Amino acid sequence: MESEGVVVRPLRRADADEWQAVRARNHDWLRPWDATVPPGAAPRPSSYKVVTRSLLQQARQGLCLPFVIEVEGRFSGQVTVSNVARGSAQWASIGYWVSADVAGRGVAPRAVGLVIDHCLGPVRLHRVEICVRPENTNSLRVVEKLGLEQVGYAPRFLHIDGAWRDHRIFAVTAEEAPEGVLARLSTHQSHQ
C-alpha cells in the first residue's frame, strides 16, 4: 500500500537488521510510549527474531497484521493490527510507531490511514480502535488528522514505560468512513 511517498508493507523476517538499527537509534524517542512488562509477568521477547516469529505466527492465525512503514525506501516505523476478533465483533486494535527523523512529516497519519482503510475494506473488519496515552500529543494528532472519535477512557489500561498508564480510546467503524479515513487526511490538510 502506498500514499504520497509512504509505503506500508507486510513485516518480513529479513527486516531484522533495519528494525534493530531504527529501534536502537530511536530508543530515547520511543521509550516513554513503549509497552513494558508489569511485575510478575513473563518477560517480553528480547530479539527481533523472537518478536517477528510471534507476529508472523499470529498473522497466519488471522490474529494480527504486522506492517512496516517505509519512507524513501527506508524502514521508518511499524503499524501493527492486533487483537483481531472475528465472529460477531469484527474489530481490531492498531498500534504504531515512527522514527524521530520522519516525525512531523505526516508519515504516521498516512501509514495508519492506509492500514485502517485496508482493515475496513479488504480485511472486512467493522471497527478499528487506537488507544493513546493522554500525554502523547504526537499520537493524539494522528487520530485527530484521521477524524477518529474518542469513544472511551481506560484508566491504568496498559503497562507503559514502567507503570500502568491511562489511555484515551478512539475508534472508527466502516459506516463512519465509507470513503476511508485516508480521504479525511487530505481534507484535514486542505483546511490548515
KEKEDREN-692021 format. One record per atom (N, C-alpha, C, O): atom name; x, y, z. Coordinates in nm, 3 decimals. Example, Ala and Ser with C-alpha at 12.3 -4.5 7.8 and 13.67 -1.06 7.14 Angstrom:
BEGIN
   drenvex        px        py        pz
         N     1.319    -0.569     0.780
        CA     1.230    -0.450     0.780
         C     1.320    -0.330     0.780
         O     1.424    -0.332     0.846
         N     1.285    -0.225     0.708
        CA     1.367    -0.106     0.714
         C     1.290     0.003     0.787
         O     1.341     0.114     0.804
// end
This chain:
BEGIN
   drenvex        px        py        pz
         N     0.085    -0.116     0.000
        CA     0.000     0.000     0.000
         C     0.090     0.123     0.000
         O     0.195     0.124     0.064
         N     0.048     0.227    -0.073
        CA     0.132     0.346    -0.084
         C     0.045     0.471    -0.096
         O    -0.060     0.469    -0.159
         N     0.092     0.579    -0.034
        CA     0.025     0.708    -0.047
         C     0.127     0.819    -0.028
         O     0.189     0.830     0.079
         N     0.145     0.899    -0.130
        CA     0.232     1.016    -0.125
         C     0.369     0.987    -0.062
         O     0.413     1.058     0.028
         N     0.433     0.882    -0.111
        CA     0.569     0.850    -0.067
         C     0.579     0.765     0.059
         O     0.689     0.728     0.099
         N     0.466     0.735     0.121
        CA     0.465     0.648     0.239
         C     0.419     0.510     0.194
         O     0.310     0.494     0.139
         N     0.504     0.411     0.217
        CA     0.474     0.273     0.179
         C     0.450     0.192     0.306
         O     0.525     0.202     0.403
         N     0.344     0.114     0.305
        CA     0.315     0.021     0.413
         C     0.312    -0.118     0.351
         O     0.236    -0.144     0.257
         N     0.394    -0.206     0.404
        CA     0.403    -0.342     0.351
         C     0.414    -0.441     0.466
         O     0.446    -0.402     0.578
         N     0.388    -0.569     0.439
        CA     0.398    -0.669     0.546
         C     0.539    -0.678     0.604
         O     0.639    -0.666     0.532
         N     0.546    -0.699     0.733
        CA     0.672    -0.722     0.803
         C     0.732    -0.854     0.755
         O     0.659    -0.951     0.733
         N     0.865    -0.858     0.739
        CA     0.934    -0.979     0.696
         C     1.047    -1.011     0.792
         O     1.100    -0.923     0.860
         N     1.083    -1.136     0.797
        CA     1.199    -1.176     0.879
         C     1.325    -1.101     0.835
         O     1.410    -1.069     0.918
         N     1.336    -1.074     0.707
        CA     1.456    -1.007     0.652
         C     1.469    -0.861     0.696
         O     1.570    -0.798     0.668
         N     1.368    -0.806     0.765
        CA     1.374    -0.668     0.814
         C     1.456    -0.656     0.942
         O     1.469    -0.546     0.996
         N     1.510    -0.765     0.992
        CA     1.574    -0.768     1.124
         C     1.679    -0.659     1.144
         O     1.671    -0.584     1.241
         N     1.776    -0.650     1.055
        CA     1.886    -0.554     1.075
         C     1.835    -0.410     1.077
         O     1.874    -0.331     1.163
         N     1.749    -0.377     0.980
        CA     1.695    -0.240     0.976
         C     1.609    -0.211     1.098
         O     1.620    -0.103     1.157
         N     1.523    -0.305     1.136
        CA     1.436    -0.286     1.252
         C     1.519    -0.259     1.376
         O     1.492    -0.164     1.451
         N     1.622    -0.342     1.399
        CA     1.705    -0.326     1.518
         C     1.781    -0.193     1.515
         O     1.795    -0.128     1.618
         N     1.830    -0.153     1.399
        CA     1.903    -0.026     1.387
         C     1.812     0.093     1.415
         O     1.850     0.185     1.487
         N     1.692     0.092     1.358
        CA     1.598     0.203     1.378
         C     1.554     0.208     1.524
         O     1.547     0.316     1.583
         N     1.523     0.094     1.583
        CA     1.482     0.091     1.724
         C     1.595     0.139     1.815
         O     1.570     0.212     1.911
         N     1.719     0.101     1.785
        CA     1.833     0.145     1.867
         C     1.852     0.296     1.856
         O     1.872     0.364     1.957
         N     1.847     0.349     1.734
        CA     1.862     0.494     1.712
         C     1.752     0.573     1.780
         O     1.773     0.688     1.820
         N     1.635     0.514     1.794
        CA     1.517     0.584     1.846
         C     1.479     0.542     1.988
         O     1.368     0.569     2.033
         N     1.571     0.478     2.058
        CA     1.541     0.427     2.192
         C     1.482     0.534     2.282
         O     1.375     0.514     2.341
         N     1.549     0.648     2.295
        CA     1.501     0.754     2.385
         C     1.370     0.816     2.334
         O     1.285     0.855     2.415
         N     1.353     0.825     2.204
        CA     1.232     0.880     2.142
         C     1.110     0.793     2.170
         O     1.001     0.844     2.194
         N     1.130     0.660     2.166
        CA     1.018     0.566     2.180
         C     0.994     0.519     2.323
         O     0.882     0.478     2.356
         N     1.095     0.523     2.409
        CA     1.084     0.468     2.544
         C     0.961     0.514     2.622
         O     0.897     0.430     2.685
         N     0.925     0.643     2.622
        CA     0.807     0.684     2.701
         C     0.676     0.621     2.655
         O     0.577     0.625     2.729
         N     0.673     0.564     2.534
        CA     0.548     0.513     2.477
         C     0.550     0.361     2.458
         O     0.450     0.302     2.419
         N     0.664     0.299     2.486
        CA     0.677     0.154     2.466
         C     0.616     0.075     2.580
         O     0.628     0.110     2.697
         N     0.549    -0.034     2.543
        CA     0.494    -0.125     2.643
         C     0.608    -0.186     2.724
         O     0.716    -0.214     2.672
         N     0.581    -0.204     2.852
        CA     0.678    -0.268     2.941
         C     0.608    -0.386     3.009
         O     0.486    -0.402     2.997
         N     0.686    -0.466     3.079
        CA     0.631    -0.585     3.144
         C     0.601    -0.552     3.291
         O     0.690    -0.510     3.365
         N     0.476    -0.571     3.332
        CA     0.443    -0.546     3.472
         C     0.511    -0.648     3.563
         O     0.543    -0.759     3.520
         N     0.533    -0.611     3.688
        CA     0.595    -0.707     3.782
         C     0.517    -0.837     3.787
         O     0.394    -0.838     3.793
         N     0.591    -0.948     3.783
        CA     0.529    -1.080     3.792
         C     0.487    -1.140     3.660
         O     0.448    -1.257     3.655
         N     0.493    -1.062     3.550
        CA     0.454    -1.115     3.418
         C     0.575    -1.180     3.351
         O     0.690    -1.155     3.388
         N     0.548    -1.263     3.252
        CA     0.656    -1.325     3.175
         C     0.734    -1.216     3.102
         O     0.675    -1.117     3.059
         N     0.865    -1.233     3.087
        CA     0.945    -1.131     3.019
         C     0.906    -1.116     2.873
         O     0.861    -1.211     2.809
         N     0.924    -0.993     2.821
        CA     0.897    -0.966     2.679
         C     1.004    -1.030     2.594
         O     1.118    -1.046     2.638
         N     0.969    -1.067     2.470
        CA     1.072    -1.117     2.378
         C     1.178    -1.008     2.359
         O     1.146    -0.890     2.345
         N     1.303    -1.049     2.360
        CA     1.411    -0.950     2.356
         C     1.473    -0.931     2.218
         O     1.543    -0.833     2.196
         N     1.449    -1.023     2.128
        CA     1.513    -1.010     1.997
         C     1.410    -0.993     1.886
         O     1.295    -1.035     1.898
         N     1.454    -0.931     1.778
        CA     1.368    -0.914     1.662
         C     1.319    -1.049     1.612
         O     1.203    -1.065     1.574
         N     1.409    -1.147     1.612
        CA     1.375    -1.280     1.561
         C     1.256    -1.339     1.638
         O     1.165    -1.396     1.578
         N     1.259    -1.327     1.770
        CA     1.151    -1.382     1.852
         C     1.022    -1.302     1.832
         O     0.914    -1.359     1.819
         N     1.034    -1.168     1.830
        CA     0.917    -1.082     1.809
         C     0.853    -1.112     1.674
         O     0.731    -1.130     1.665
         N     0.935    -1.119     1.570
        CA     0.885    -1.143     1.435
         C     0.820    -1.281     1.423
         O     0.714    -1.295     1.363
         N     0.885    -1.381     1.479
        CA     0.829    -1.516     1.474
         C     0.689    -1.516     1.536
         O     0.597    -1.575     1.481
         N     0.674    -1.450     1.650
        CA     0.545    -1.442     1.717
         C     0.442    -1.367     1.632
         O     0.329    -1.413     1.615
         N     0.481    -1.250     1.579
        CA     0.388    -1.172     1.497
         C     0.345    -1.247     1.372
         O     0.227    -1.248     1.337
         N     0.441    -1.311     1.305
        CA     0.408    -1.383     1.182
         C     0.322    -1.506     1.210
         O     0.236    -1.542     1.130
         N     0.346    -1.572     1.325
        CA     0.262    -1.685     1.363
         C     0.119    -1.636     1.390
         O     0.022    -1.699     1.346
         N     0.105    -1.525     1.463
        CA    -0.028    -1.468     1.489
         C    -0.095    -1.425     1.358
         O    -0.217    -1.439     1.343
         N    -0.016    -1.372     1.265
        CA    -0.071    -1.331     1.135
         C    -0.127    -1.451     1.060
         O    -0.235    -1.444     1.001
         N    -0.053    -1.562     1.061
        CA    -0.102    -1.683     0.993
         C    -0.232    -1.733     1.056
         O    -0.315    -1.793     0.987
         N    -0.250    -1.708     1.184
        CA    -0.372    -1.748     1.253
         C    -0.484    -1.645     1.238
         O    -0.594    -1.666     1.290
         N    -0.457    -1.535     1.169
        CA    -0.557    -1.431     1.149
         C    -0.578    -1.341     1.268
         O    -0.680    -1.272     1.276
         N    -0.484    -1.340     1.363
        CA    -0.499    -1.262     1.486
         C    -0.434    -1.125     1.479
         O    -0.465    -1.037     1.560
         N    -0.344    -1.105     1.384
        CA    -0.278    -0.974     1.371
         C    -0.230    -0.953     1.228
         O    -0.222    -1.047     1.148
         N    -0.199    -0.828     1.198
        CA    -0.144    -0.789     1.068
         C    -0.027    -0.695     1.097
         O    -0.048    -0.577     1.124
         N     0.097    -0.745     1.091
        CA     0.213    -0.660     1.118
         C     0.266    -0.595     0.989
         O     0.293    -0.664     0.891
         N     0.281    -0.463     0.992
        CA     0.327    -0.388     0.875
         C     0.450    -0.304     0.908
         O     0.471    -0.262     1.022
         N     0.530    -0.282     0.805
        CA     0.645    -0.192     0.810
         C     0.607    -0.063     0.739
         O     0.535    -0.065     0.639
         N     0.655     0.049     0.791
        CA     0.640     0.179     0.724
         C     0.774     0.211     0.659
         O     0.878     0.207     0.724
         N     0.770     0.242     0.530
        CA     0.892     0.284     0.459
         C     0.872     0.425     0.404
         O     0.765     0.459     0.352
         N     0.975     0.506     0.417
        CA     0.979     0.639     0.359
         C     1.109     0.650     0.282
         O     1.217     0.626     0.336
         N     1.099     0.686     0.154
        CA     1.217     0.695     0.067
         C     1.297     0.565     0.069
         O     1.420     0.566     0.068
         N     1.224     0.452     0.072
        CA     1.287     0.321     0.067
         C     1.352     0.276     0.197
         O     1.415     0.170     0.201
         N     1.337     0.356     0.304
        CA     1.400     0.322     0.432
         C     1.295     0.278     0.534
         O     1.186     0.333     0.540
         N     1.331     0.180     0.613
        CA     1.248     0.134     0.724
         C     1.233     0.253     0.819
         O     1.332     0.303     0.872
         N     1.107     0.297     0.841
        CA     1.084     0.418     0.920
         C     0.983     0.400     1.032
         O     0.951     0.497     1.101
         N     0.933     0.278     1.052
        CA     0.837     0.256     1.159
         C     0.757     0.130     1.138
         O     0.787     0.047     1.052
         N     0.653     0.117     1.219
        CA     0.573    -0.005     1.216
         C     0.429     0.029     1.251
         O     0.403     0.117     1.333
         N     0.337    -0.042     1.189
        CA     0.195    -0.039     1.226
         C     0.154    -0.184     1.247
         O     0.174    -0.268     1.159
         N     0.097    -0.212     1.362
        CA     0.053    -0.348     1.389
         C    -0.095    -0.349     1.424
         O    -0.139    -0.280     1.516
         N    -0.169    -0.428     1.350
        CA    -0.310    -0.452     1.379
         C    -0.312    -0.577     1.467
         O    -0.267    -0.684     1.425
         N    -0.363    -0.564     1.589
        CA    -0.362    -0.678     1.680
         C    -0.500    -0.701     1.738
         O    -0.594    -0.625     1.715
         N    -0.510    -0.809     1.813
        CA    -0.636    -0.846     1.879
         C    -0.751    -0.857     1.779
         O    -0.865    -0.820     1.810
         N    -0.723    -0.909     1.661
        CA    -0.827    -0.923     1.560
         C    -0.933    -1.021     1.612
         O    -0.904    -1.136     1.644
         N    -1.056    -0.972     1.618
        CA    -1.168    -1.054     1.663
         C    -1.265    -1.070     1.546
         O    -1.303    -0.972     1.483
         N    -1.301    -1.191     1.519
        CA    -1.398    -1.217     1.412
         C    -1.534    -1.247     1.475
         O    -1.565    -1.193     1.581
         N    -1.614    -1.329     1.413
        CA    -1.746    -1.360     1.468
         C    -1.834    -1.237     1.468
         O    -1.836    -1.162     1.370
         N    -1.907    -1.214     1.575
        CA    -1.999    -1.101     1.580
         C    -1.928    -0.969     1.607
         O    -1.990    -0.863     1.595
         N    -1.800    -0.971     1.644
        CA    -1.727    -0.847     1.676
         C    -1.667    -0.780     1.553
         O    -1.695    -0.662     1.527
         N    -1.586    -0.851     1.477
        CA    -1.521    -0.798     1.355
         C    -1.446    -0.668     1.383
         O    -1.471    -0.567     1.317
         N    -1.355    -0.668     1.482
        CA    -1.281    -0.548     1.516
         C    -1.136    -0.582     1.546
         O    -1.100    -0.700     1.558
         N    -1.053    -0.480     1.558
        CA    -0.913    -0.497     1.594
         C    -0.861    -0.365     1.651
         O    -0.925    -0.261     1.639
         N    -0.744    -0.372     1.713
        CA    -0.679    -0.251     1.761
         C    -0.551    -0.227     1.681
         O    -0.490    -0.321     1.630
         N    -0.511    -0.101     1.672
        CA    -0.394    -0.064     1.594
         C    -0.296     0.010     1.683
         O    -0.332     0.102     1.757
         N    -0.170    -0.031     1.674
        CA    -0.060     0.038     1.740
         C     0.043     0.075     1.635
         O     0.052     0.010     1.531
         N     0.122     0.178     1.662
        CA     0.218     0.224     1.562
         C     0.329     0.303     1.627
         O     0.315     0.354     1.738
         N     0.439     0.312     1.557
        CA     0.550     0.399     1.595
         C     0.623     0.441     1.468
         O     0.624     0.368     1.369
         N     0.685     0.559     1.473
        CA     0.769     0.604     1.362
         C     0.901     0.654     1.417
         O     0.911     0.694     1.533
         N     1.001     0.650     1.332
        CA     1.133     0.702     1.365
         C     1.127     0.854     1.383
         O     1.050     0.921     1.314
         N     1.205     0.906     1.474
        CA     1.206     1.051     1.501
         C     1.238     1.133     1.376
         O     1.190     1.246     1.363
         N     1.318     1.077     1.285
        CA     1.358     1.155     1.167
         C     1.244     1.175     1.066
         O     1.258     1.258     0.976
         N     1.134     1.102     1.079
        CA     1.019     1.125     0.991
         C     0.900     1.183     1.066
         O     0.797     1.214     1.005
         N     0.913     1.198     1.197
        CA     0.802     1.254     1.277
         C     0.773     1.397     1.233
         O     0.864     1.472     1.197
         N     0.646     1.433     1.236
        CA     0.605     1.568     1.200
         C     0.593     1.591     1.050
         O     0.569     1.704     1.007
         N     0.610     1.486     0.971
        CA     0.601     1.498     0.825
         C     0.474     1.433     0.769
         O     0.461     1.418     0.648
         N     0.383     1.395     0.857
        CA     0.258     1.334     0.812
         C     0.269     1.187     0.779
         O     0.176     1.128     0.723
         N     0.382     1.125     0.813
        CA     0.404     0.984     0.783
         C     0.311     0.894     0.864
         O     0.245     0.806     0.809
         N     0.305     0.917     0.996
        CA     0.222     0.830     1.081
         C     0.074     0.836     1.042
         O     0.012     0.731     1.027
         N     0.014     0.956     1.026
        CA    -0.127     0.957     0.987
         C    -0.152     0.888     0.853
         O    -0.251     0.817     0.837
         N    -0.062     0.907     0.758
        CA    -0.080     0.846     0.626
         C    -0.069     0.694     0.636
         O    -0.150     0.622     0.579
         N     0.032     0.644     0.709
        CA     0.051     0.499     0.724
         C    -0.066     0.437     0.800
         O    -0.119     0.333     0.759
         N    -0.106     0.500     0.909
        CA    -0.218     0.446     0.988
         C    -0.347     0.453     0.906
         O    -0.428     0.360     0.911
         N    -0.366     0.559     0.830
        CA    -0.483     0.570     0.743
         C    -0.488     0.459     0.639
         O    -0.593     0.401     0.614
         N    -0.374     0.429     0.579
        CA    -0.368     0.319     0.481
         C    -0.409     0.187     0.547
         O    -0.485     0.109     0.490
         N    -0.359     0.164     0.668
        CA    -0.389     0.038     0.736
         C    -0.535     0.032     0.780
         O    -0.599    -0.072     0.766
         N    -0.589     0.142     0.831
        CA    -0.731     0.142     0.869
         C    -0.818     0.114     0.747
         O    -0.910     0.033     0.754
         N    -0.789     0.180     0.635
        CA    -0.869     0.159     0.514
         C    -0.857     0.014     0.466
         O    -0.954    -0.044     0.417
         N    -0.739    -0.045     0.481
        CA    -0.719    -0.185     0.446
         C    -0.805    -0.275     0.537
         O    -0.867    -0.371     0.491
         N    -0.806    -0.242     0.666
        CA    -0.883    -0.322     0.762
         C    -1.033    -0.312     0.738
         O    -1.104    -0.412     0.741
         N    -1.081    -0.190     0.713
        CA    -1.226    -0.171     0.693
         C    -1.269    -0.212     0.553
         O    -1.388    -0.232     0.529
         N    -1.174    -0.225     0.462
        CA    -1.203    -0.267     0.325
         C    -1.177    -0.415     0.306
         O    -1.257    -0.498     0.348
         N    -1.063    -0.450     0.242
        CA    -1.036    -0.590     0.207
         C    -1.035    -0.689     0.325
         O    -1.075    -0.804     0.308
         N    -0.992    -0.645     0.442
        CA    -0.987    -0.736     0.558
         C    -1.126    -0.757     0.616
         O    -1.149    -0.853     0.690
         N    -1.219    -0.667     0.583
        CA    -1.360    -0.679     0.620
         C    -1.384    -0.672     0.771
         O    -1.471    -0.742     0.824
         N    -1.306    -0.587     0.839
        CA    -1.338    -0.560     0.978
         C    -1.446    -0.453     0.981
         O    -1.459    -0.374     0.888
         N    -1.521    -0.450     1.088
        CA    -1.626    -0.349     1.103
         C    -1.577    -0.228     1.180
         O    -1.622    -0.116     1.156
         N    -1.484    -0.250     1.274
        CA    -1.439    -0.142     1.364
         C    -1.292    -0.159     1.394
         O    -1.243    -0.270     1.411
         N    -1.221    -0.047     1.401
        CA    -1.083    -0.047     1.450
         C    -1.071     0.059     1.558
         O    -1.138     0.162     1.555
         N    -0.984     0.031     1.654
        CA    -0.963     0.128     1.760
         C    -0.814     0.152     1.781
         O    -0.730     0.066     1.753
         N    -0.785     0.271     1.832
        CA    -0.650     0.311     1.867
         C    -0.656     0.369     2.007
         O    -0.737     0.457     2.036
         N    -0.570     0.319     2.094
        CA    -0.564     0.367     2.232
         C    -0.439     0.452     2.248
         O    -0.329     0.410     2.213
         N    -0.456     0.573     2.303
        CA    -0.347     0.671     2.310
         C    -0.337     0.726     2.451
         O    -0.438     0.761     2.512
         N    -0.214     0.732     2.503
        CA    -0.193     0.798     2.632
         C    -0.228     0.946     2.620
         O    -0.194     1.008     2.520
         N    -0.295     1.003     2.719
        CA    -0.334     1.144     2.711
         C    -0.217     1.240     2.691
         O    -0.235     1.349     2.636
         N    -0.097     1.200     2.736
        CA     0.022     1.286     2.723
         C     0.088     1.276     2.586
         O     0.174     1.357     2.553
         N     0.049     1.179     2.506
        CA     0.116     1.155     2.378
         C     0.057     1.246     2.270
         O    -0.025     1.203     2.189
         N     0.102     1.371     2.269
        CA     0.045     1.470     2.177
         C     0.067     1.431     2.031
         O    -0.017     1.462     1.946
         N     0.179     1.365     2.000
        CA     0.202     1.324     1.860
         C     0.098     1.224     1.814
         O     0.044     1.236     1.704
         N     0.068     1.124     1.897
        CA    -0.032     1.024     1.859
         C    -0.173     1.082     1.860
         O    -0.257     1.044     1.779
         N    -0.198     1.173     1.951
        CA    -0.330     1.239     1.951
         C    -0.350     1.317     1.821
         O    -0.462     1.324     1.771
         N    -0.244     1.374     1.768
        CA    -0.251     1.445     1.641
         C    -0.286     1.349     1.526
         O    -0.361     1.385     1.435
         N    -0.232     1.226     1.532
        CA    -0.260     1.126     1.428
         C    -0.409     1.095     1.424
         O    -0.470     1.100     1.317
         N    -0.469     1.064     1.539
        CA    -0.612     1.029     1.539
         C    -0.698     1.149     1.504
         O    -0.803     1.135     1.441
         N    -0.653     1.269     1.544
        CA    -0.727     1.391     1.508
         C    -0.726     1.411     1.357
         O    -0.831     1.438     1.297
         N    -0.609     1.398     1.294
        CA    -0.599     1.418     1.149
         C    -0.683     1.317     1.072
         O    -0.734     1.347     0.964
         N    -0.698     1.197     1.128
        CA    -0.776     1.092     1.061
         C    -0.925     1.099     1.097
         O    -1.005     1.021     1.045
         N    -0.962     1.192     1.184
        CA    -1.102     1.211     1.218
         C    -1.162     1.101     1.304
         O    -1.283     1.078     1.299
         N    -1.080     1.033     1.384
        CA    -1.132     0.930     1.472
         C    -1.192     0.995     1.596
         O    -1.136     1.090     1.650
         N    -1.304     0.943     1.640
        CA    -1.374     0.997     1.756
         C    -1.331     0.924     1.883
         O    -1.308     0.803     1.881
         N    -1.320     0.999     1.992
        CA    -1.293     0.934     2.120
         C    -1.420     0.864     2.165
         O    -1.528     0.924     2.169
         N    -1.407     0.736     2.199
        CA    -1.523     0.657     2.241
         C    -1.513     0.611     2.386
         O    -1.607     0.551     2.439
         N    -1.400     0.639     2.449
        CA    -1.386     0.596     2.587
         C    -1.255     0.639     2.649
         O    -1.169     0.698     2.585
         N    -1.243     0.608     2.777
        CA    -1.124     0.638     2.853
         C    -1.098     0.518     2.943
         O    -1.187     0.471     3.014
         N    -0.975     0.468     2.939
        CA    -0.941     0.347     3.014
         C    -0.833     0.377     3.117
         O    -0.715     0.388     3.081
         N    -0.870     0.391     3.244
        CA    -0.771     0.414     3.348
         C    -0.679     0.292     3.364
         O    -0.723     0.177     3.359
         N    -0.550     0.319     3.382
        CA    -0.450     0.214     3.406
         C    -0.464     0.099     3.306
         O    -0.466    -0.017     3.344
         N    -0.473     0.133     3.178
        CA    -0.505     0.039     3.070
         C    -0.389    -0.051     3.030
         O    -0.405    -0.173     3.021
         N    -0.271     0.008     3.005
        CA    -0.155    -0.070     2.960
         C    -0.032    -0.034     3.044
         O    -0.019     0.078     3.093
         N     0.057    -0.132     3.059
        CA     0.183    -0.108     3.130
         C     0.281    -0.049     3.029
         O     0.331    -0.118     2.940
         N     0.308     0.080     3.045
        CA     0.393     0.155     2.952
         C     0.500     0.226     3.033
         O     0.470     0.286     3.137
         N     0.622     0.221     2.987
        CA     0.732     0.294     3.050
         C     0.734     0.272     3.201
         O     0.757     0.365     3.278
         N     0.710     0.148     3.243
        CA     0.728     0.110     3.382
         C     0.610     0.127     3.476
         O     0.625     0.104     3.596
         N     0.493     0.166     3.425
        CA     0.376     0.183     3.514
         C     0.248     0.161     3.434
         O     0.248     0.167     3.311
         N     0.138     0.136     3.507
        CA     0.008     0.125     3.442
         C    -0.036     0.264     3.402
         O    -0.040     0.354     3.486
         N    -0.069     0.284     3.273
        CA    -0.099     0.417     3.220
         C    -0.242     0.424     3.167
         O    -0.293     0.329     3.109
         N    -0.304     0.540     3.188
        CA    -0.436     0.568     3.133
         C    -0.426     0.586     2.981
         O    -0.322     0.626     2.929
         N    -0.535     0.555     2.912
        CA    -0.541     0.573     2.767
         C    -0.677     0.627     2.725
         O    -0.780     0.592     2.783
         N    -0.674     0.714     2.625
        CA    -0.797     0.755     2.558
         C    -0.821     0.655     2.445
         O    -0.726     0.613     2.379
         N    -0.946     0.617     2.424
        CA    -0.979     0.518     2.321
         C    -1.051     0.587     2.206
         O    -1.153     0.654     2.226
         N    -0.996     0.570     2.086
        CA    -1.054     0.626     1.965
         C    -1.094     0.510     1.874
         O    -1.028     0.406     1.874
         N    -1.201     0.528     1.798
        CA    -1.245     0.420     1.710
         C    -1.314     0.476     1.587
         O    -1.359     0.591     1.584
         N    -1.321     0.392     1.485
        CA    -1.397     0.423     1.365
         C    -1.458     0.293     1.313
         O    -1.396     0.187     1.320
         N    -1.579     0.304     1.261
        CA    -1.646     0.188     1.202
         C    -1.653     0.208     1.050
         O    -1.634     0.318     0.999
         N    -1.681     0.100     0.982
        CA    -1.694     0.106     0.836
         C    -1.802     0.205     0.794
         O    -1.785     0.276     0.694
         N    -1.913     0.210     0.868
        CA    -2.021     0.303     0.833
         C    -1.980     0.449     0.850
         O    -2.029     0.536     0.778
         N    -1.890     0.476     0.944
        CA    -1.847     0.613     0.971
         C    -1.745     0.663     0.869
         O    -1.720     0.784     0.860
         N    -1.686     0.573     0.792
        CA    -1.584     0.612     0.696
         C    -1.604     0.539     0.563
         O    -1.517     0.464     0.520
         N    -1.719     0.563     0.496
        CA    -1.745     0.489     0.371
         C    -1.641     0.518     0.262
         O    -1.618     0.434     0.175
         N    -1.580     0.636     0.266
        CA    -1.476     0.671     0.168
         C    -1.336     0.642     0.223
         O    -1.237     0.668     0.155
         N    -1.328     0.590     0.344
        CA    -1.200     0.562     0.408
         C    -1.152     0.681     0.489
         O    -1.199     0.793     0.471
         N    -1.058     0.655     0.579
        CA    -1.006     0.764     0.661
         C    -0.892     0.838     0.592
         O    -0.864     0.953     0.628
         N    -0.827     0.779     0.495
        CA    -0.720     0.847     0.422
         C    -0.776     0.970     0.350
         O    -0.708     1.071     0.338
         N    -0.899     0.959     0.302
        CA    -0.964     1.074     0.237
         C    -0.982     1.188     0.336
         O    -0.973     1.305     0.299
         N    -1.008     1.156     0.462
        CA    -1.021     1.258     0.566
         C    -0.890     1.333     0.586
         O    -0.889     1.453     0.612
         N    -0.780     1.261     0.574
        CA    -0.648     1.322     0.592
         C    -0.626     1.431     0.488
         O    -0.578     1.539     0.521
         N    -0.661     1.404     0.364
        CA    -0.648     1.504     0.258
         C    -0.735     1.624     0.286
         O    -0.693     1.737     0.263
         N    -0.858     1.601     0.335
        CA    -0.948     1.710     0.369
         C    -0.892     1.791     0.484
         O    -0.897     1.914     0.482
         N    -0.838     1.723     0.586
        CA    -0.782     1.791     0.703
         C    -0.666     1.882     0.662
         O    -0.656     1.996     0.708
         N    -0.577     1.832     0.573
        CA    -0.462     1.911     0.530
         C    -0.503     2.033     0.451
         O    -0.439     2.137     0.460
         N    -0.610     2.021     0.372
        CA    -0.653     2.136     0.289
         C    -0.715     2.246     0.373
         O    -0.724     2.360     0.327
         N    -0.758     2.214     0.498
        CA    -0.817     2.314     0.585
         C    -0.715     2.382     0.675
         O    -0.751     2.471     0.753
         N    -0.589     2.342     0.667
        CA    -0.487     2.404     0.754
         C    -0.425     2.525     0.689
         O    -0.337     2.588     0.747
// end
